Amino acid sequence: MTMTITRDEFRAELHADENATYAAARERSAVLDHLIDEQAASDPSRFRMLTGDRPTGPLHVGHYLGSLRNRVRLQDKGVETFVLVADYQVITDRDVVGQIGHHVHELVVDYLAAGIDPERSTIFAHSAVPALNQLVLPFLSLTTDTELRRNPTVKDELALTGGRPLSGLLLTYPVHQAADILFCHARVVPVGRDQLPHVEQTRAIARRFNERYAAGHSVFTEPEVLLSDVPLLLGTDGQKMSKSRGNTINLRDSADETAARIRGARTDSERRITFGPKARPEVANLLTLAGLFLDESPESIAERVGNGGARQLKEVVTEAVNEGLRDHRARRAELARDPAFVSTVLRDGSARANEVAERTLATVRAVMGMTY
Ligand code: TRP
């Protein structure tokens, strides 16, 4: 008897490992979230958190709901917070830095507007912290090229370069990311699913460093991922939300621009609004978006709108988004009047990150016998 499997089964088989890893990571994240709730206030450094963004353009509602809000939530629970402006990661997949200064400034503005408090959190940039970058060298010695070529994100990014040669920086950026996380001994890394392989790589580097260079002493602790439970949002055209597709609602957009964006969003021809992510992805996406801002289930919003159709749904969504971003936008406007303050935040944060990185690098050099 010949065994045949369908293409879907084949695909499921192919991704079974990834899905199992993801399911396990979700479970661990839930436990971690619980521990943070219980213990962060009394023992903040135990859950020190690091995360960051590439300054490549304006942040959108997906960033706000999926990561910014969560960072602020953790900060407010007393978790020690490091937020990285990953400027060296900009040049992993493009030849030019573009308007890097502008993007960095805008990113910091969005951090501050969202409620990241520079008194309690350290906001810093890669390029301003030399000791962090130096850690990449010993960490590279603990990593093989096979391992890096296997990294799913590196593979995907390579596919996106459309056959252009792969830069050494793109190949090694998971190692750089390990330095981002380990320089400050972060224990918690809140990221999306696509970043899981990097945190795995970071864990391997921490382990290997301790074994090979530190005679088994725990110089570095393996960090844990904190996965967001916010569902993935689509763009206004129903496709993956991305800057390059022009289908985003950006945090810096005005209320009117937002209304226009939502008015132009794709829906379908069925009048009655129901929540069906598989059958009606565009409508479901709008319901999800409103639900996240209103802290209400998409099903209940669907019920409220009912026969009101796409037009009424869009009114509800517009109101939810504009109301939800009102404070953020007001603070953005205030910060626009004080660009020097934004620069000072970044400079002070980078100075603080430098102190931490220098301490870690000194330990690493001492452990490796490199003190002359
Ligand atoms: N690669 C991340 C992204 O594209 C940004 C990032 C850089 C990061 N270094 C990090 C995230 C360290 C978490 C930890 O979103």
Residues whose N, C-alpha, C, O or C-beta is under 5 A from the ligand:
A	BS01	LIG	L50 T51 G52 D53 R54 A86 Q177 D180 V191
